């Protein structure tokens, strides 16, 4: 299994989404975090679980019950999470992020 590393902005996106959902209903943010943790665990065990989108190699993992996806790269020594993105807002804003 490869370790998971979040881009700092992806980590901030995750934290903001958890806070938003928790503010909407008590426990909903916890559910969101658990779903993201479950999916990143699956990615960690099998980074090729989701197909690469194109030549850039990014893979897109939907989050169950929520309109979010995780974009990630399967790198040699780790799985790098580029973004935790709401599906209906600002498409592609995260594409300039780099794992370096």
C-alpha positions in Angstrom: 0.0 0.0 0.0 1.2 3.5 -0.9 0.9 6.4 1.5 -1.5 9.2 0.8 -0.4 12.8 0.7 -2.7 15.7 0.3 -1.8 18.9 -1.5 -2.2 21.6 1.2 -5.0 23.2 -0.8 -6.8 19.9 -1.1 -6.5 19.4 2.6 -8.0 22.9 3.1 -10.9 22.0 0.7 -11.6 18.9 2.7 -11.6 20.8 6.0 -13.9 23.5 4.5 -16.4 20.9 3.1 -16.5 19.1 6.5 -17.2 22.3 8.3 -19.8 23.3 5.8 -21.7 20.0 6.1 -21.4 20.0 9.9 -22.9 23.4 9.9 -25.8 22.2 7.8 -26.6 19.3 10.1 -24.9 17.9 13.1 -23.0 14.8 12.1 -23.2 15.4 8.3 -19.6 16.7 8.3 -18.5 13.6 10.1 -20.3 11.4 7.5 -18.6 13.4 4.7 -15.1 12.9 6.3 -15.8 9.2 6.8 -16.8 8.8 3.2 -13.6 10.6 2.0 -11.5 8.5 4.3 -13.1 5.3 3.1 -12.5 6.2 -0.6 -8.9 7.3 0.0 -8.4 4.0 1.8 -9.6 2.2 -1.2 -7.4 4.3 -3.4 -4.4 3.6 -1.2 -5.0 -0.2 -1.5 -5.6 0.0 -5.2 -4.5 3.3 -6.9 -5.7 2.0 -10.3 -9.2 1.5 -9.0 -10.4 4.5 -11.1 -9.3 5.1 -14.7 -6.8 7.8 -15.6 -8.7 10.7 -17.2 -6.2 11.5 -20.0 -2.6 11.8 -20.7 -2.1 13.9 -17.5 -2.7 10.7 -15.5 -5.2 12.2 -13.0 -7.8 9.9 -11.7 -11.2 10.9 -10.5 -12.8 9.3 -7.4 -16.5 10.2 -6.6 -17.5 10.5 -3.0 -20.6 8.6 -2.1 -23.7 10.6 -1.1 -22.0 13.9 -1.7 -21.4 16.0 -4.9 -17.6 15.8 -4.5 -14.8 14.1 -6.2 -11.2 13.5 -5.3 -8.6 14.0 -8.1 -5.3 12.2 -7.5 -2.1 10.9 -9.1 -0.6 7.5 -8.6 3.1 8.4 -8.2 6.0 6.0 -7.7 6.2 6.2 -3.9 2.8 7.7 -3.0 -0.7 8.6 -4.0 -0.9 12.4 -4.2 -4.4 14.0 -3.7 -4.5 17.1 -5.9 -8.0 18.3 -5.0 -11.2 17.6 -3.2 -13.7 19.3 -5.6 -17.4 20.1 -5.6 -18.6 18.7 -8.9 -20.7 21.8 -9.8 -18.3 24.6 -8.9 -15.3 26.1 -10.7 -14.3 23.1 -12.9 -10.5 22.7 -13.4 -9.4 25.4 -11.0 -7.0 23.0 -9.3 -5.1 21.8 -12.4 -2.1 24.0 -11.9 -1.2 22.2 -8.6 1.9 20.1 -8.6 3.0 17.3 -6.3 6.5 18.8 -6.2 
